[in-house]
Amino acid sequence: MELAVESLETPTLTKAQLAEMLFEQIGLNKRESKDMIDAFFDLITDSLVDGTDVKISGFGNFQIRTKAARPGRNPRTGEPVAIDARRVVTFHASPKLKDAVQAAGLAGDGGPAD
């Protein structure tokens, strides 16, 4: 089953638009659609907060990376600033997603750059 995204008015796909597509194309009611999208993103968020990587076949991997504390500087003043250690989320697209994006760009329907 393919979900159509042609009706997007902005270059950003929102959770509300995803829920609307579930409503229109799968037949879930609007409340179920919204709840399903929210539950999906909550599950991803909770897994990443717990330190568990998230792998979505054919899409990509979300991973938690711990960055060490390091010295930095304020670019405006040049003043040294300490940058605290932190955890960041990284995303690595799957080869399938990369190929789809590349093919769309070569076909001339790559979006705003055309």
Secondary structure, 3 states (H helix, E strand, C coil): CCCCCCCCCCCCCCHHHHHHHHHHHHCCCHHHHHHHHHHHHHHHHHHHHCCCCEEECCCEEEEEEEECCEEEECCCCCCEEEECCEEEEEEEECHHHHHHHHHHHHCCCCCCCC
